[in-house]
Amino acid sequence: MSRLGKKAGETLIEMALSADGEECNGPLCETVSTTGSEIPSSSEIDKRHESKDSIFFRDGVRRIDFVLSYVDDLNKEWEKKLERRKEFESNLQKAGLELETEDKKESEDGKIYFVKIHAPWEVLITYAEVLNIKVPIRENDIPCTVENPLDCVLTPFRLPEKVMHPEPDYFTAPFSKDKQELYLINDESTFFSPSMRNRIVYYILTRCPYGTEEGKKKFGIKRLLNNGTYSAAYPLHDCQYWKKASDPNCDSERYTLYMEWARFLRFYKEQPLDLIRKYYGEKIGIYFAWLGFYTEMLFLAAVVGLICFLYGLFTMDENMSSKEICDPAIGGEIIMCPLCDRDCDYWKLNTTCASSEYSHLFDNVATLFFAIFMGIWVTLFLEFWKRRQARLKYEWDLVDFEEEQQQLQLRPEYEAKCTQKKKNPVTQEMEPYLPLTSQVVRFCISGTTVLFWVSLIIASMIAVIVYRLAVYAAFASLMENAQTLEPISGLLTPQLATSVTASCLNFVIIMILNFLYERIAIWITDMEIPRTHLEYENRLTMKMFLFQFVNYYSSCFYVAFFKGKFVGYPGAYTYMFNRWRNEECDPAGCLIELTTQLTIVMAGKQIWGNIQEAIVPWICNWWGRRKARSNPENLYSRWEQDHDLQIFGALGLFYEYLEMVIQFGFITLFVASFPLAPLLALMNNILEIRVDSWKLTTQYRRPVAAKAHSIGVWQEILNGMAILSVVTNAFIVAFTSDMIPRLVYYYAYSTNDASPMSGYINNSLSVFQIADFPTRNKPKMNPDNFVICRYRDYRYPPDHERRYLHTMQFWHILAAKMAFIIIMEHVVFIVKFFVAWMIPDVPADVKAKIKREKYLTQKILHEYELEKLKEKLCRGDTQATEKEFIATEGKVELSRAM
């Protein structure tokens, strides 16, 4: 059956070593057209009648599985590139691939050559066996699970069955050339899906040699793209996204994905995950499955967060603290100490009335409940995702999947840069390696670079803190003297103005540093020369995540855990660099400032991310296609249309995961300060799913299909953040919010049984005698001749023998805070681990289905072997065959027993 004979069974490396100098002979070479081949003239192709918007060769039969493009630039490298292309394409033909070249005269700009690649049946079955691709052997006879009673309610959110499940469910087995009769091969041209075909072709392209340079064997399309021999390499979309293909043999899956998935008006519909997996491959499919599941779980967190927010809103009028601050007889009579040296004046407590009322929205008893709830929610999310992932592994035939050979193979860059070789103890073959001394030096340089950039982030955060300290006095003076700001003076306080402008400045710095560090991270990861693609992705992931963790969260950590904690007291303030006085919190607490910081950074990042992901690619594609609009549509070929799209690079999904994981940090690490964060994330993710699907379907070239059975190293990062979130939220409730001091006052220091919280504000403010101000701190003017001022702390008054030292109440509150942190952490961790233990990673029905499928698959394969042996016996084969028959029959019986 094989037309390739021995060649089809050889690996490319063996072929390259044995076939140097061979001519390409036989029927394959007669049917292909390469760079040097004769190109049909314009008279042979009637452009007025023949549409070039096709995914087939000129014969209309052979499907285009991959496209290479290049430009003949007549520079000093031209001859070398031409030689590489000839050698590379010749070796592709020797591997069994069929090529057809479109001359540059046929292209839109008259400059680009396109080499179309088709993988015939013999090549597909050879490499399907090499890649261990699973194919159907029998239709699945396991009955469907019991229907969900809520299905009728969920009907508006469902997609048509044909879209959700484009293929029947089959039992599958790894492909073997020797057992072709076993598989359900109805049509050789459609047996392997387009995504399988482009994966097989890409596997060949990455391993095909193209010559020897500097005494080294060179191979792989990646190197040819890097050195400019080819300008692009990509599989084709099957049609235009806005209309179905005119060819009835084309499934128009891109059009279906666009109509049912990529349009924003379908935001309330479920995702067609099976179709996504079929068209783009499992790696992209698992990302959208995770993103969709994360968004579904956010709905619960958003609802609970909204309820907590509404509780704060409806109980604002009952908040005794803000009532006392706003009361002219209480807050209006309390004179507060200046918030900066010399230039700031004394001020009345009731000027912060509005901010204290808004602070209650987030700083109330529901905050504690929500912090504990989110600690448990994170565990439920991660555990239920494991179950969802296990179900997808079964449904997508990934149960026995190990990391793809393409990921585990040596990177071409590793082989090129490692000149020394040693024997592999497993394969007993010589392979390149990086000496230990070189590894140590590279890791030292890499580590130093990462530490330098992390230090740069911390330095930029200190610069923002200095900005806060330096401009506060300016804002205070401006707002005191500007009459135009008087109507909003109750809402826009100097503290709030400083916080908002500092947050915006911090966000700009974050985006600039992020832009620069992305390139640095790739450079230092390249310098380390990771051995495999998997190592490369994992190292880059950890570097990028570490940097972005510090970059995005450092300002939130400062406001949550440092601002207002090391202020000192009037007359003995603490200073940064002995120049700028440390910031104080608002009398109502720092939580409202943390909320402001979190909202600006989180919302700004999401808005900027969507602009980058949607608008920028659209503008680039519009600019690239502007010339094509003036020509008839049927002359704008499918390969040119896709060539003009943006490239979805190898790190495309990496940035998508990184964006979502950073968002996950915002809604878990600091959620106690902003219960609306999950709602904000939910709205963003509903948009994110449609933006990602729209850009992937309409703005990017079709990515090469790749397998993945999980979200990889991101799972461990999410687990780490889930544990850290319990600690951060416990500290936020204890040290950033005002809950613990209020509870201590309520239970231990309140003297009014009828209204236990009355008098709390006066109790939380210490007294300072103005005459004790040193010259450095004393305001320039005191027109009202105030004698004392108040400040936020628990210290003895000036007439006490232990003046200005901490009171016993301060130590009670501190002890209560530490006890709360220990109790909350232990309670949440115990619940988390109990929930994780209670929820199995693999659903029971999936376990049963996996066992059933393995049993039936083994049975089918054994019965097939048995039939083959019976045929041999009938033909009168030797006694050895009889023994083989008995052994095989015994194996079948043993399988049944098991």
N, C-alpha and C positions, 0 to 999 in steps of 0.2 A: 504493500500500500504506500510505503514511503518513497517519494521521488528523490529524496535527498541522499538515500543510502547511508553510507558511513558518515558523511559530513553532518547529517542532522543529529546524530547521536553523540558527536564530539562536543566538548566544551569549547568556548571561544579561545581560551588560552591555549589549549592543545591545537586547535585549528591554526592559530597564529604561528605557533612554533613549527608546525609541520607543513604549512602551506605557503611559506614565504617564496615568492617568485612564481607561484602557480598561476596559470591563466584561468579565467573563469569560463568554463565550458558547460555545455548542456542546455536543456530547455529553459532553465531559469534565466540564464544570461541572454537568451534570445528574446525574453519578454520584458526585460527591464531597460530603462533608459537612464543613463547617468550623465554627469556633467559633460563628458566628451561625446555623448551620443547625439544622434541626429534629432533635432527638435522639429516637429511638424510646422510647416509654414502656415502663414495666415490663411492661405487658400485651402489648406487641409481642414481648418476648423472654421466653420461658418459662425462668426461671432454674433451675427444677427439672430440666429436661431438657437444656438447652444448656450445654456446657462452654465456659468462657472461656479455657481453657488451649490456645489456638490461635495459629498464626502467620499467620492469614488474616483478611481483612476479614469483615464480617458475612455477605457473600454466599458465603463459603467457597471462593472462586475466586482472588481477588486476594491475592497474598502481601504481608505487611507487611515492607517493606524497612528502615524506620527509624521510630523513635518519638520524638516531642517531648512533654515534659510541662511543665505550669506550674500555679501556684497563684494563685487570685484573691485577693490580699491588698489590702484596701481602704485603701491609704495614699495619700499625695499623688502618688505615681508611678503609681497604678493606671490612670488614663486614658491616660497616655503609653504604658505597656506594652501596653494593649489596642489602641491605634492601631498600634503597631509590629507586633503579632501579626497584625492584620488585613491590613496592607500586605504583610507577609512571606509569609503564607499565600496571599494573592491572587497574589503574584508566583510562588510555587511552582506554583500552578495554571497560570499563564500559561506556565511552563516545561514544562508537560505532566505534572507529578506529580499523583497523585490522593490526596486526603486524606479521612480519616474520623475524627471526633472522638468520644471517649468522655466523656460528661458526668461531672462530679465526683460525682454521685449514684451512679454505677456503680462508683466507686473504693472501695477498702477503708476509707479514713479519711474519705471524703466531702468531700475538699478538693482533690484533684488531678485536673486535666483531662489526658487523653492524646490527642495528635494522631497518628494512624497514617498513614504515608506509603507509597504504592505507586508504583513506576516501571513504567509500561506499556512494551510492546515498542518503540514508536516512540522513546521517551526513551532506552531502553537502547542501541539501535543508534546513535542520534545521538551519545551521549557515549562509547560504546565506540570510535567513530572518533576523537573528540576526544582521548581518553586513550590511543589507540594500543594498545588491548587486543588481545592475540593470541588467536585462536580456532582450533579444529581445521579442517583442510581435507582431511586424509587420514590414515588409520591408519598408524602408523610401520611401515615394512617392513624397517628395518635389523635384522639378526639380533642376538640377545642375545650378550653376551660369553661367553667360555668359562667354564663353571661352576667354582667354587672347589672344589678337592678336599677342603677342610675343611668343606664344607657339612653333611655328615652329623654332624660333631662339633658344629657350631654350631646344629643344629636346635632344641635346647631353648631357645635364646635368640631364636629367630625368632618373629615374629607371623604370623597367617594372611595369605595373599596378598591377600585382599580388603581387609584393614585396611592393609597396607603400600602397596598400589597400588590405591586406590579407583576410579581411572579408567584406561582404556586409554591407551597412549602414542600421541600424534598428532603429525603434522607440523602446524605452526601458521603463521599469517600474520596481520598486523595487520588488524583488521576494517574493512571498507568497506561503506557502505550500498549502493553501486552494484553490488556483487558478491556479493549474498546467496546466489545460487545456488551459489556456489563452496564455501560452508562446509557443514559437516555439521550442519544444523539439523533435528533430528528433532522437537523439541518446543520451541516458543518460550518456554514457561513455565520450562523447566529448562536451556535452552541456556546462559544466563549463571548461574554458580553464585551462591549467596547472598552469598558474600564479594565477588564482582564487583559484584553489585547494590548492596550497601551502600556500596561504594567509589564507585560512580557517583552515588548519591544524596547522599553526603557531599560530593562534589565540587560538586554543585549547591547544597547548603545553605551551603557556605562562600563562595559567590559571589553568592548571591541578595540583591538590595537590599531594604531595608525602609523607605526614606524618606530625607528630607533633614533634618538637624539642624545648626543653626549654620552654614548655608550649605554644608555638606559632604554628599556622597552617602554614606550609611551602608549597609553590607552585611555579610552573613556571620553564621552561627549562633554563631560564637565570641563576637562582641560581644554578641549577645542573651543568651547564657549569662552573660557577665561582668556585664551590667547588670541581670540578674535577670528579664528578660522571659520567658525559659524557664528552668526549673530543671534540666532534663536533656535530653540528645539521645543516642540510642544505637540500634544495631541489636539485633535479638532473637536470643537463643539459639534453636536449633530445637526443643528439648524439655527436659524436666527431666533432670538428669544421672543420676538413679538408675533411670529407667525409660524405655523407648522411647515415642515419641509414638503416640497412638491413630490419628492420621491416616496412612493408608498412603502418601500423597504426600510425607510428611516422611522424610528419610533418617536422622534420629536420630543425626547425627554426633557430637553432644555426648555422648550416651550411650556410643557406641563409644569415644570418646576417654577417657571416664572409666573404662570397664571395662578397656580394653587399655593405657592409658597413665598415667592419673592416680592409680592406686592403688599404695601402697607395695609391696604383695606382687608387683607386676610389675617390681620394681627390676632384675631380671636380664635383662629383655627389651629388645630394640632399640626405638627410638622410631619411631612411624608418621609420618615426616617429611612424606610426601606428603599425608596426611590433615590434619596440623597446618597445612600450607601452604594446603590447600584451604579449611579452616574459618576460620583466623585471618589468612591472607595471608602473603606472602613475608617480610615484615619480622620477624614473630614466628617463622616457620619457620626463618629463617637463624640466629636466636639459639639455638634449641634444637638445631639442627644443630651449631653451634659448641660449645655447652656439652657435647653428647654426645661430639663428637670430642675435646675437651679432656679429658674424663673417661676416654675410652678410652686416650689417650696417657699419662695419669697412671698407668695400671696398670703400664706398663713402668717408669716412674720410681719408683713405690712399691715394686715388687719389688726393684729394684736397691738402693734406700735401705734396705729391710728387711734385705737380705743384708749391707750394710755395717754396719748396727746389730748384727746377729747376730755378725758378725766381731768387733766390739768387745766384745760380751758374752762370747763364747767365749774371747777372749784376755785377759780381765781378770786372770786369775791369772798371766799371763806378763808383765804390765806392771811393769817394774823400778822405775819412778818411784813408783807407788803402793805397791809392796812396801817400798821404802826409807822412804817417809813413814809407813807403818803399822808398821814394825819398831821395837819399843821400844828396841832398841840403836842405832838411827840416828835415826828421827823422834822417838822419845821422849827423846832426849838433846839435840836441837836446840832451843834457846830462841829464839823469834821476838820481834822488836821489837813493841811495842804498836801496835794498828791505829788508835788515836785518842789524842788528847792528854790527859794527866793522869788521866782516869777509867779508861782501859783498862790491863789488867795485861799482863805478859809471859805468853806462852803457848807450849805445846809443839807442835811441828809435827805430831805424830801425832794431834792433835785434829781434823785435817782429813782423816783417813784415809778415811772413807766418801765424802766429796765428791770426793776424788782418784780413788777407784775408779770412781765414776759418771762422772767426767769422761772416763775412758778410753773409755766407750761412744761418745762423739762425737769425741774428739780422738785419732785413731789414723791409721795410714797409709791406711786406707780412705777417710778424709775427703778426702784429695787426689784419689784416684780418682773419688769421687762428685762433687766440685766440677767436675772436667774433664768427667765424663760428663754432668752437667746442662747445662754450656755447650753441648755438642753436641746434647743432647736438645731444648733450646729451639729450636735451628735446625731440627731434624727436625720438631718440632711445627708451627712456623710455615710451613715449606715444604710439608709434607704437607697442612696446612689450605688453603693456596692451591690445591692440586690438588683437594681435596674441594670447595672453593668453586667452582672452575671446572666441576666435574661437576654441581653443583647448578644453576649458571647455565644450563647446557645443558638439564638435565632440567626446570627450571622456567621455561623460555622467557625468560631474562633476558640472553641473549647480547648483544643489541643495545640493552639497556635503558640509558637515561641517567637521571639523576636526575629523578624524577617532577615534572611541572609544578607539582603542588601544593606541592612542597618549594621549587622555584625561584621561585615567584611571590612577590610582595611580601607581607610580613606585614601583616595589617589594622592592627596597632598602629603599624607603620612609616608606613603611609599616613595614619593618624589624627593622628600627632604631628608629621609633617613637613609644614609648611604651604607651604614653597617648592617650586617645580616647575622642571624643566628638560627639554629635549628629549632623548629617548633616541636615540643615534646609530644604533641598529639598527632600531627600530620607527618612528622619526621622530614619536613621540607624546610629549606632555607627561606627565611622571610625577614624583611627589614625590621630594625628595632632602634629605639632611641636610648643611648647610653644613660645610665643613672645620673652621672654628673651633669649632663646636658638637661635632663629633666629637672634636677634640683635648681639649676641656674634659672631655667625658664619659669619654674613655679615661684621662685623668689622675686623675679621681676614682675610676674603677674600679681602676686600678693601685694607687693609694694605699690603697684599702680592702683589696685583696688582700694587699698588703705588711703592712698593719696586722694582719690576721688571721694571716698566717704568723708575724709577730713575736710575736703572742699565743701561738701554739703553742710557739714556741721559749722564750718566757718561762715557760710552764707546764712545759715539760721541765726548765728550770733549777730551777723550784720543786720538782719531783720529785727532782732531784739534791740540792738542799739538804735535802730530807726524808731522803734516803739518808744524807747526811753527819751530819745532826742526830740521827737515831734509832739510828745504829749503836752509839754508846756506851751508849744506854739498853738495847738488846737484849743487848749484851755483859754489862752489869752484871746484868740480869734473869736471864739464863741461868746466870750464875756463881753467883747466890745462890738461885735457885729449885730446890728439891730435886725438885719434881714433874716437871721437864723433864729430869732426869738420865738416864732410860732412853733418851731420843731425842737426847741431847746430841751423840752422834757423827754423827747424820744432820742434825739441825737446828742448824746453826752460826749465829752472829750474821750472817755474810755472807749465808747462804741466806735467813734470816728477813727481813733487810733487802731483799734482791732480790725475794722473793715479794711482800711487802707493797707495795713500791714499784711493782712491775709491775701489781698489782691497782689501786692508786691511779691509775697512769698510764692504765690501761684505762678507768676511770670518767671521767677528764678527757677522754680521746679521744672517748668517746661523747657527752659533753655538748657539747664544741666542735663535733663533727660535726653534732649536731642544730641548733645555732645557725647554723653556717656555711651549711648547705643553704639556709636562707631568705635569708641575706645574698647568696649566690652568684646566686640567682634574681633578687633585687632589683637587683643591680648589672648583671646581664646585660640585664634589662628596661630599665634606665636607659641602656645603650649604644644601644638601639633598633637591633638587627641588622636588616638589610634583608630577608633571607629566612629561612625556617624552618631551612634547612640551616646558615646562618651562626649562627643562634641556638643550635642544638644543639651545634655545634662549639665555640663560645665558652664555653657553659656546661660542656661536657665538660672543656675544658682548665682552667677555674677549679676545678671540683670535683676533678679528678684532682690538680692541683698541691697543693691544700689537703690532700686525704686522703693524698697521698704524704708530705707533711711530718708530718701528724698521726699516721699509723700507724707510719711508719718511723723517725721522729726518735729515739725511745728506743732502738730496735735499733741505729741508727748510733752513738749515744753509747756503749752497752755494747761494741760491736764495735771501735770505732776511737778512742775517747777515754778510757774508763775504764782506770785503771792505767797510762796512758802518760805522764802529766805529774805524777807523784807527788813527785819529788825523792828525798831519802833522809833517814834519821834525822838530826836536827839541822839540816836545811835543807829541810824539806818545803815544798811549794807549797800555797797557800791560795786558795779561791774567795772573792772580796770581802774578802780579808785576814782572814777569820774562820773559815771552815770548811775543814778539811784535805781535800785531794782523796782520792778513794777509791783503795784498792789492790785488785789482783786477788787471788784465792785463790792460794796457792802452786802449785796444780795448773793455774792459768790462768783466764782470763775466759770461756772458751768455754762452760762449764756455766751461767754466768749469762746469756749470750746465748741459750742454749737455753731457759732458764726464761722469759726475757722473751718470746721468740718464741712459745713454747707458750701462755702465758697470753693474749697479745694476739690471736694467731691463733685459738685455740680459743674464746676469749670472744667475739670478733667473729662467728664462725660460729654459735655457740649463740644469741646475741642476734639475729642476722639471721634465723634460722629462726623464732624466737619472733615477731618483728615481721611476717614474711611469712605465717605460717600461723595463729597463735593470735589475733592482733589482728583480722584481717579476719573470722575465724570468730565471734568475740565480737560484733563490730559487726553482722554479718548476723543472728546469733541474736537480738540485742536489737531489730533493726529488724523481724524477722518474727514477733515473739512474739504480736502481736494476730491475725495471719492464721491461726494454728493453730486458733482456736476456730470458724472458718467452714469450710463444705464446700470440698473441694479444687477442685471444678469452678467455683467462683465466684472463685477466686484467679487472676486472668487472667495470661497469659504476660507481658504488658507490665508488670504490677504486680510480678510475681515478679522480673523483671530490674531493675526500678526500685529494688527493695529491696536489690540487691547493691551491692558496692563499685565505685568507678570505677577502671578501669585507664587512668590519665591518659596524656597525650602523652609524659611522662617515665618511664613505667612500665618500659620496657626499658632506659632509661638507667641506672636504679638497679641493675638486674640485671647489666648489663655492668660497672658500676663495682665492684660487690661481687666479681665474679669476677676482674677485673683486679687489684684490691688483693690478693686471695688469690694470684694468679699472681706478684705481687711477693714475697710471703712465701716461696714455694717456689722462687724463683730467686735473689733478691738475697742471702738469708742461708742458703741450703740447706746450705752447708758446715758450719754449726754444728748442724744438726738434720736428719739423713738421713731421719727419720720424717715430716718435713713433707709430702712428696708422698702418703704413706699417709693422713695426717690429712685432706689436701685431697681425696683420692679418696673416702674414706668420707663426707665432707661433700657432695661433688658428687653421689654416688649418691642421697643424701637430697634435695639441692637440686633435681635434675631432677624428682623426684616431688612435692616441695613446690610448686615453680613450676607444674607441670602441674595439680596438684590445685587450687591457689588460682585459677588462670586458668580452669579448667573449672567449678568449683563456687562460688567466692566472688566473682567479678568479673563485671561486665557484659561482653558480647561486645565486644571492641575493633573499631574500624573497620579493615578490611583495608587494608594499605599495602604498597607494593613496596619492596624493597631487594635489591641484588645483592651486597652484602658487609657486613661488620661495621663499615664506615666508618672513622672516625678512630681507633677502638680498635686497628685493625691497626697503625697507626703507633706508637701508645703501646706496644703489645706488642713491636714491633721495638726501640724505644728501651730498654725494660726488659731485653730479651734481651742487648743490648750492655753495658748497665750492670752486669748480673749477673756477667759475666765479671770485671770490674774488682773488684767488691765481694767476690766469693768468693776471688779471688787475694789481696786484702788480709786477709781473714779468716784464710785458711790461713797467711799470712806473719806477721801481727801479733797476731792474737787467739789462735790455737792455739799450742801449744808444739812444733809439729813441726819448724820450722827450727832452733831452739836445740838440740833433741835430735839432729838430723842433723849439725849442726856439731860437737857434742860427740862423736858416734859416729865421725866420720871424722877429726877433727883433734885432739881433746883427750883421748880415752879412753886409759887406760894399762893396761887389763885386757883382754888378748886373748881370754880365756876367756869373759868377760861384759862386752862393750864398754859397756853402758849402766850398769853399776854405778858408783856415785860421782857420777851426774849431779846428783842433788838437792843434794849438798854443793857441787858445782861451781857450781850456779845460784844459790846463796845467798851474799851478801856478808856481811862481818863489821863490826859497829859496836861501838865501845867506849862503854859506858853512861855513863861519866864525861863524855863529850863532849856529852851531852844538854843543850840549853838548858832553862831553867826552864819555858818555855812548853810543851815537849814531854814533859818528864820525868814518868813516872808518880808518883803520890802515895806508893805503897808499893813496896818491893822486899824482901819478907820473906826471900827465899832468897839475898839478896846476890849476884845475878848480876853478872858483870863485863862480859860481852859478850852481844850479841843478834844475830840474823841477819835479813836482809831480802832481798827478791827483786830482785836487780839484779846487774850485773857491774861491781863497783868494787874498787879496791885496798883492802887492810885498813888499820887505823889505824897499824900499825908500818911501813908502806911510805912511801918518800919522796914518792910521789904519792898520799897517802892520800885516799880517798873520790872519786878521779877514775875515770873509766871505764877499764876494762882493754882490752887489745887484742882480747880475745875478744868484747867488746861490739861493736866495730867490724867484726869478722869476721862476727858474726851479722847485723848491720845490712846489711852488703854482700850476705850470702847472701839475706836477705829481699828486698832490692831486685832482685837478680838473678833470684830465683824469680818475683817478680811480672812482670818483663819477659818471662821465658821462657814462663811459663804463659799470659799474655795473648796473646803472639804465636802460640804453638802452637794455643790454642783458637780464636783469630780466623782463623788460616789454615785450620784444619779446618772451621770454620763456613762461611767463604766458599767453600771448595771443595765442601762438601756442598750449599750453596745453588746453586752453579753447576751441579753434577751433576744436581740434581733439577729438571726443567722445571716451570714453574708450571701448565701445562695438560697433562694426560695425552695421549699420542699418539692413543689411541682416541677421546677426546673431540674432539680437533682434527679427526680424520677424520669423525666424526659431524656436527660443525658444518658442515663443508664439504659433506658429502653432503646434509644437510637444506637448506642454502641452495640448492644446485644443484636438488634436487627441487622445492623450493618455487617457485623461479623458473620451472622448467619447467612446473609446474602452472599458475602464473599466466599464463605466456606462451601456453600451449595454450588456456587459457580465453579470453584476448584474441583468439587466432587464430580460435576457433570463433565468437566474437561478430562478427568482421569478415567471416567467411564468410557468416554469416546476412545481414549487410548487403548483401554482394555478390549473394546470391541474390535479395534483394528489389529489385535493380537500382539501387543507390545510385550516386553520382557517381564520377568517375575518381579523385578525391582519396582515396576509400575504397580503391581498388585500390592506390594508392601506399602507403597506410597498411598494407594487408595485406602487401605485399612487404616493407616495413620491419619489420613485426612478425615475419614468417617468418624474416627474416634475423637478428633478435634472438634467436629461439629457437635457430637454428643456431649462432650465436656463443656462446650460453650452453652448448650441448652441447660445443662445442670447448674452452671454458675448463674 
